Amino acid sequence: MVKQTAGRDALGQFAPKFAQLNDDVLFGEVWSREDMLSLRDRSMVTVVALMAQGLVDSSFRYHLETARRNGVSKTEIAEVLTHAAFYAGWPKAWAAFAMAKEVWADEVEPADGGKEAFERASLFPVGEPNDAFATCFDGQSYLAPVSTAQVPIFNVTFEPGCRNHWHVHHAKQGGGQLLVCVGGRGWYQEWGQAPRALGPGDVVNVPEGVKHWHGAAADGWFSHLSVEVPGEEASNEWLEPVDPEEYAKL
């Protein structure tokens, strides 16, 4: 759920009802309906709506910054504003671009294809190449331990196009896996089900015994925290790679 206090902070005494509607309804309910639209999608819709009205004030900057936190890249925001310019107006696009350049000013495209830029914007370190499981992935992945006490937690990072093979988490009792998405854009799919797009803040509960895969979008980096749910006689079974033709359709 999105937590917002800006309404109460700015107008709690002067317009308490407006403040409550802003914080609890607009953000607490509408923005929190992630089963309908992801935070990333809502950010792009909001940016375009504000640009169309010619609003490039502090609220527009706030939503640009929120869009970046929600996983919208410099390349993507440039494409969104370019597309919207034909419908909202060229001068409005120029004004929007001026502010977007400031918000994404430190996002550069280094020679390594974006790894350094992605790591700078990440909450957790990318870590080292995940060589121990290289045969279970298509593309390069990275692994960084976040916590090794109590329940082990690892940050797993996928380069663009990288995904792991189909696999199953087995356990006699308990078991399974929890994924908490922390950066970029990715995919998760269970056998026989439609792929699910992932972005920062999304949580995936992987039941024991369910065949599945997860990884990055074809054109962007992706990372998630991986938590192995404790189970009796737990083990992982690695299976066949994801069909490259099916992946290419995503």
MIZA-574623 format. One line per 8 residues: number of its first residue (from 1); their letters; for each residue x negated, y negated, z of N, C-alpha, C. Coordinates in steps of 0.2 Angstrom, whole numbers, plus 5000, padded with zeros to 4 digits. Example, Ala and Ser with C-alpha at 12.3 -4.5 7.8 and 13.67 -1.06 7.14 Angstrom:
BEGIN
1 = as = 4934:5028:5039:4938:5022:5039:4934:5016:5039; 4936:5011:5035:4932:5005:5036:4936:5000:5039
***
This chain:
BEGIN
1 = mvkqtagr = 4996:5006:5000:5000:5000:5000:4996:4994:5000; 4997:4989:4996:4994:4983:4995:4995:4978:5001; 4990:4976:5005:4991:4972:5011:4990:4964:5009; 4994:4960:5010:4993:4953:5008:4996:4949:5014; 4992:4943:5016:4994:4939:5021:4993:4932:5019; 4992:4930:5012:4991:4924:5010:4997:4919:5011; 5003:4922:5010:5009:4918:5011:5010:4916:5018; 5009:4920:5022:5010:4918:5029:5004:4914:5032
9 = dalgqfap = 4998:4915:5029:4992:4910:5031:4993:4903:5028; 4996:4902:5022:4997:4896:5019:5004:4893:5021; 5009:4897:5021:5016:4894:5022:5020:4897:5027; 5017:4901:5032:5020:4904:5037:5025:4899:5041; 5022:4893:5043:5026:4889:5047:5031:4884:5043; 5029:4883:5037:5032:4878:5032:5038:4882:5029; 5037:4888:5026:5042:4891:5022:5041:4899:5024; 5043:4901:5030:5042:4908:5032:5046:4913:5028
17 = kfaqlndd = 5051:4911:5025:5055:4916:5021:5051:4917:5014; 5049:4912:5011:5045:4913:5005:5038:4917:5007; 5035:4915:5012:5029:4919:5014:5030:4926:5015; 5036:4928:5018:5038:4935:5019:5039:4938:5013; 5043:4935:5008:5044:4938:5002:5038:4939:4998; 5033:4934:4998:5027:4935:4995:5023:4941:4997; 5022:4941:5004:5017:4946:5007:5021:4953:5007; 5027:4953:5009:5030:4960:5010:5034:4963:5004
25 = vlfgevws = 5036:4959:5000:5040:4961:4994:5036:4961:4988; 5033:4955:4986:5029:4955:4980:5023:4960:4980; 5019:4959:4985:5013:4963:4986:5015:4970:4990; 5018:4969:4995:5020:4975:4999:5024:4981:4996; 5028:4978:4991:5033:4983:4988:5031:4984:4980; 5032:4978:4977:5031:4978:4969:5024:4980:4967; 5019:4977:4970:5012:4979:4968:5010:4986:4971; 5014:4988:4976:5012:4995:4979:5015:5001:4975
33 = redmlslr = 5019:4999:4970:5023:5005:4966:5018:5008:4961; 5013:5011:4964:5008:5014:4960:5010:5021:4956; 5016:5023:4958:5018:5029:4955:5021:5027:4948; 5023:5020:4947:5025:5018:4941:5020:5015:4937; 5016:5010:4939:5010:5007:4936:5004:5007:4941; 4998:5008:4938:4992:5008:4943:4991:5000:4944; 4987:4999:4949:4985:4992:4951:4981:4989:4945; 4977:4993:4942:4974:4991:4936:4978:4988:4931
41 = drsmvtvv = 4984:4992:4929:4989:4990:4924:4992:4984:4926; 4994:4983:4933:4998:4978:4935:4993:4971:4935; 4987:4972:4936:4983:4966:4936:4982:4964:4929; 4982:4968:4924:4982:4965:4917:4988:4962:4915; 4994:4965:4917:5001:4962:4916:5001:4955:4919; 4999:4954:4925:4999:4948:4929:4995:4943:4925; 4989:4945:4924:4984:4940:4920:4987:4937:4914; 4990:4941:4910:4993:4939:4904:4999:4935:4905
49 = almaqglv = 5003:4936:4910:5009:4932:4912:5007:4925:4914; 5002:4925:4918:4999:4918:4920:4996:4914:4915; 4992:4918:4910:4989:4914:4905:4995:4912:4900; 5000:4915:4899:5005:4913:4894:5009:4907:4897; 5009:4906:4903:5011:4900:4906:5006:4894:4907; 5000:4895:4904:4995:4890:4905:4992:4889:4912; 4993:4894:4916:4991:4893:4923:4984:4896:4924; 4979:4891:4925:4972:4893:4926:4970:4890:4932
57 = dssfryhl = 4974:4890:4937:4972:4887:4944:4969:4892:4948; 4969:4891:4955:4966:4896:4959:4970:4903:4959; 4976:4903:4958:4980:4909:4958:4978:4913:4952; 4976:4910:4946:4974:4914:4941:4967:4917:4942; 4963:4913:4945:4956:4916:4947:4957:4921:4952; 4961:4921:4957:4962:4926:4961:4964:4933:4958; 4969:4932:4953:4971:4938:4949:4966:4941:4944; 4961:4936:4942:4956:4939:4938:4951:4943:4942
65 = etarrngv = 4950:4940:4948:4945:4943:4953:4948:4950:4955; 4955:4950:4956:4958:4956:4958:4958:4961:4953; 4959:4959:4946:4958:4963:4941:4952:4967:4940; 4946:4963:4942:4940:4966:4941:4939:4971:4947; 4941:4970:4953:4941:4974:4959:4945:4981:4957; 4950:4980:4953:4955:4986:4951:4952:4989:4945; 4946:4988:4943:4943:4992:4938:4943:4989:4931; 4945:4983:4930:4945:4980:4923:4938:4977:4921
73 = skteiaev = 4935:4980:4916:4929:4978:4914:4929:4971:4910; 4923:4969:4909:4922:4962:4905:4924:4964:4898; 4922:4969:4895:4925:4971:4889:4932:4971:4888; 4935:4974:4893:4942:4975:4893:4946:4968:4894; 4944:4964:4899:4947:4958:4900:4947:4953:4893; 4941:4954:4890:4940:4950:4884:4945:4952:4879; 4946:4959:4878:4951:4961:4873:4958:4959:4875; 4959:4960:4881:4966:4958:4884:4968:4951:4882
81 = lthaafya = 4963:4946:4884:4964:4939:4882:4964:4937:4875; 4960:4941:4871:4960:4940:4864:4967:4942:4861; 4969:4948:4863:4976:4950:4860:4981:4945:4862; 4981:4943:4869:4987:4939:4871:4986:4932:4868; 4981:4930:4865:4980:4923:4862:4985:4922:4856; 4986:4928:4853:4990:4927:4847:4997:4926:4849; 4999:4928:4855:5006:4927:4857:5007:4921:4862; 5002:4920:4866:5003:4915:4871:5000:4908:4869
89 = gwpkawaa = 4995:4908:4864:4993:4902:4862:4985:4901:4862; 4982:4899:4857:4975:4898:4857:4972:4894:4862; 4974:4888:4863:4971:4884:4869:4972:4887:4876; 4977:4891:4877:4978:4894:4883:4972:4900:4884; 4971:4903:4879:4966:4908:4879:4959:4905:4880; 4957:4899:4877:4951:4896:4878:4950:4894:4886; 4956:4892:4889:4956:4890:4896:4955:4896:4900; 4958:4902:4898:4958:4908:4902:4951:4911:4902
97 = famakevw = 4948:4911:4896:4941:4913:4894:4936:4910:4899; 4937:4903:4900:4932:4899:4903:4932:4902:4911; 4937:4904:4913:4937:4906:4920:4935:4913:4921; 4937:4917:4916:4935:4924:4916:4928:4925:4915; 4924:4921:4911:4917:4921:4911:4914:4920:4917; 4917:4916:4922:4914:4915:4928:4915:4921:4933; 4921:4924:4932:4922:4930:4937:4918:4936:4935; 4917:4937:4928:4913:4943:4926:4906:4941:4924
105 = adevepad = 4903:4935:4927:4897:4932:4925:4891:4937:4926; 4891:4941:4932:4886:4945:4934:4886:4952:4931; 4891:4953:4927:4892:4960:4924:4888:4960:4917; 4883:4963:4917:4879:4963:4911:4879:4970:4908; 4876:4971:4902:4876:4977:4899:4868:4979:4898; 4865:4982:4903:4858:4984:4903:4857:4990:4898; 4851:4991:4896:4849:4995:4891:4851:5003:4893; 4852:5004:4899:4853:5011:4901:4861:5013:4900
113 = ggkeafer = 4865:5008:4896:4871:5010:4895:4876:5008:4900; 4874:5004:4905:4879:5001:4910:4878:5004:4917; 4874:5009:4918:4873:5012:4925:4871:5007:4930; 4867:5003:4929:4865:4998:4934:4870:4993:4936; 4874:4991:4930:4879:4986:4932:4885:4990:4936; 4886:4996:4934:4891:5000:4938:4889:5000:4945; 4883:5002:4946:4881:5003:4953:4881:4997:4957; 4879:4991:4954:4880:4985:4958:4887:4983:4960
121 = aslfpvge = 4892:4985:4956:4899:4984:4957:4902:4989:4962; 4898:4994:4963:4901:5000:4967:4901:4999:4974; 4905:5002:4978:4905:5002:4985:4900:5007:4988; 4899:5012:4984:4894:5017:4987:4889:5018:4981; 4883:5021:4984:4877:5022:4979:4879:5027:4974; 4876:5026:4968:4877:5032:4963:4873:5038:4964; 4868:5037:4967:4864:5043:4969:4859:5046:4964; 4858:5052:4965:4853:5055:4960:4857:5060:4955
129 = pndafatc = 4853:5061:4949:4857:5066:4945:4859:5073:4948; 4865:5075:4946:4868:5081:4949:4865:5087:4946; 4859:5088:4946:4856:5093:4942:4858:5100:4944; 4859:5101:4951:4861:5108:4953:4867:5110:4950; 4872:5106:4948:4878:5108:4945:4878:5106:4937; 4872:5105:4934:4872:5102:4927:4876:5107:4922; 4875:5113:4924:4879:5118:4919:4886:5118:4920; 4889:5115:4925:4896:5115:4926:4899:5108:4924
137 = fdgqsyla = 4895:5104:4920:4897:5097:4918:4896:5096:4911; 4900:5093:4907:4898:5090:4900:4896:5083:4901; 4890:5081:4900:4888:5074:4901:4884:5074:4908; 4881:5068:4909:4877:5067:4915:4882:5065:4921; 4881:5068:4927:4884:5066:4933:4879:5065:4938; 4881:5061:4944:4876:5059:4949:4880:5060:4956; 4876:5062:4961:4878:5064:4967:4875:5060:4973; 4879:5057:4977:4876:5053:4983:4880:5055:4989
145 = pvstaqvp = 4877:5058:4994:4880:5060:5001:4882:5053:5004; 4888:5053:5006:4891:5048:5010:4891:5049:5018; 4893:5056:5019:4893:5058:5026:4892:5066:5026; 4887:5068:5030:4886:5075:5031:4888:5078:5037; 4891:5074:5042:4893:5076:5048:4901:5077:5048; 4903:5082:5052:4910:5083:5052:4913:5086:5046; 4916:5082:5042:4918:5084:5035:4913:5081:5030; 4910:5085:5026:4905:5082:5021:4909:5078:5016
153 = ifnvtfep = 4906:5072:5014:4909:5068:5009:4904:5066:5004; 4905:5066:4998:4900:5064:4993:4903:5060:4988; 4899:5055:4985:4901:5051:4980:4899:5054:4974; 4903:5055:4969:4902:5058:4963:4903:5053:4957; 4898:5052:4953:4898:5047:4948:4897:5050:4941; 4902:5049:4936:4902:5052:4930:4900:5046:4925; 4895:5047:4920:4894:5043:4915:4900:5043:4910; 4900:5038:4905:4906:5038:4901:4906:5045:4897
161 = gcrnhwhv = 4912:5048:4897:4913:5054:4893:4911:5060:4897; 4908:5060:4903:4906:5065:4907:4913:5068:4911; 4913:5075:4911:4918:5078:4915:4916:5085:4917; 4919:5087:4922:4917:5094:4924:4921:5099:4921; 4919:5105:4921:4923:5111:4918:4929:5112:4922; 4933:5116:4919:4939:5119:4923:4936:5123:4929; 4939:5122:4935:4937:5126:4941:4943:5126:4946; 4942:5131:4951:4947:5132:4956:4943:5133:4962
169 = hhakqggg = 4946:5130:4967:4944:5130:4974:4948:5135:4978; 4945:5141:4980:4948:5146:4983:4947:5146:4991; 4952:5149:4994:4951:5150:5002:4956:5155:5004; 4954:5159:5009:4959:5163:5012:4964:5159:5016; 4962:5154:5019:4967:5149:5022:4964:5142:5022; 4969:5137:5021:4966:5130:5020:4963:5129:5014; 4958:5125:5013:4954:5124:5007:4957:5119:5003; 4954:5118:4997:4956:5113:4992:4952:5107:4992
177 = qllvcvgg = 4953:5102:4989:4949:5096:4988:4953:5090:4988; 4950:5085:4991:4953:5078:4991:4948:5073:4987; 4951:5070:4982:4947:5065:4978:4950:5058:4980; 4945:5053:4981:4947:5046:4982:4943:5042:4977; 4947:5039:4972:4944:5036:4967:4941:5029:4969; 4935:5027:4968:4932:5021:4971:4929:5016:4965; 4929:5018:4959:4926:5014:4954:4927:5017:4947; 4929:5012:4942:4929:5014:4935:4936:5017:4933
185 = rgwyqewg = 4936:5021:4928:4942:5024:4925:4940:5031:4924; 4945:5036:4926:4944:5043:4925:4950:5047:4923; 4950:5053:4923:4955:5058:4922:4955:5063:4927; 4961:5066:4928:4962:5072:4932:4967:5076:4929; 4966:5083:4928:4972:5087:4925:4972:5094:4928; 4978:5096:4930:4979:5103:4932:4981:5107:4926; 4980:5113:4926:4981:5118:4921:4989:5118:4920; 4991:5117:4913:4998:5117:4912:5001:5110:4913
193 = qapralgp = 4998:5105:4915:5001:5099:4917:4997:5093:4913; 5001:5088:4912:4998:5082:4908:4992:5079:4912; 4987:5076:4908:4982:5073:4911:4984:5067:4915; 4981:5065:4921:4983:5059:4925:4977:5054:4925; 4979:5048:4923:4974:5043:4923:4972:5041:4930; 4966:5039:4931:4964:5037:4938:4960:5031:4938; 4961:5027:4943:4957:5021:4944:4956:5020:4951; 4952:5014:4953:4951:5013:4960:4957:5013:4965
201 = gdvvnvpe = 4957:5017:4970:4962:5017:4975:4967:5023:4974; 4966:5026:4968:4970:5032:4967:4967:5038:4971; 4972:5042:4974:4970:5048:4978:4973:5054:4975; 4969:5059:4974:4971:5066:4971:4970:5071:4976; 4976:5075:4978:4976:5081:4982:4975:5087:4978; 4970:5090:4978:4969:5096:4974:4971:5102:4978; 4976:5106:4977:4978:5112:4981:4973:5118:4980; 4973:5122:4985:4969:5128:4985:4972:5132:4979
209 = gvkhwhga = 4968:5135:4975:4970:5140:4970:4972:5137:4963; 4972:5130:4963:4974:5127:4957:4968:5125:4952; 4969:5128:4946:4964:5127:4941:4965:5119:4938; 4959:5116:4938:4959:5109:4936:4952:5106:4934; 4952:5100:4932:4946:5097:4930:4947:5089:4931; 4941:5086:4932:4941:5078:4933:4935:5075:4930; 4935:5069:4928:4929:5066:4925:4931:5059:4923; 4926:5056:4919:4926:5049:4917:4931:5048:4911
217 = aadgwfsh = 4933:5042:4909:4936:5040:4903:4930:5040:4898; 4932:5041:4891:4927:5042:4886:4922:5035:4886; 4925:5030:4888:4921:5023:4886:4919:5020:4893; 4919:5023:4898:4918:5019:4905:4915:5024:4910; 4911:5021:4915:4909:5025:4921:4915:5026:4925; 4914:5031:4930:4919:5033:4935:4916:5036:4941; 4919:5034:4947:4916:5038:4953:4922:5039:4957; 4921:5044:4961:4926:5046:4966:4922:5049:4972
225 = lsvevpge = 4925:5048:4978:4923:5052:4984:4926:5059:4984; 4922:5064:4985:4924:5071:4985:4924:5074:4992; 4930:5076:4994:4930:5079:5001:4932:5086:5000; 4928:5091:5002:4930:5098:5002:4934:5099:5009; 4941:5101:5008:4945:5103:5013:4943:5109:5017; 4942:5109:5023:4939:5115:5027:4944:5121:5026; 4941:5127:5024:4945:5133:5023:4942:5139:5025; 4945:5144:5027:4942:5151:5028:4940:5154:5022
233 = easnewle = 4934:5156:5022:4931:5160:5016:4932:5156:5010; 4930:5149:5010:4931:5145:5005:4925:5146:4999; 4927:5145:4993:4922:5146:4988:4925:5142:4981; 4921:5141:4977:4922:5137:4971:4921:5142:4965; 4926:5142:4960:4925:5146:4954:4925:5142:4948; 4919:5142:4945:4918:5138:4939:4920:5142:4932; 4924:5138:4928:4927:5142:4922:4925:5138:4916; 4929:5138:4911:4927:5136:4904:4927:5128:4904
241 = pvdpeeya = 4923:5125:4899:4923:5118:4898:4930:5116:4896; 4931:5109:4897:4937:5106:4894:4936:5106:4886; 4942:5107:4883:4942:5107:4876:4940:5100:4873; 4934:5099:4870:4932:5093:4868:4938:5089:4863; 4941:5093:4859:4947:5090:4855:4952:5087:4859; 4954:5091:4864:4959:5088:4869:4957:5082:4873; 4951:5083:4875:4948:5077:4879:4948:5071:4874; 4946:5072:4868:4946:5066:4863:4952:5062:4862
249 = kl = 4958:5066:4864:4965:5063:4863:4966:5058:4869; 4963:5059:4874:4965:5055:4880:4963:5047:4879
***
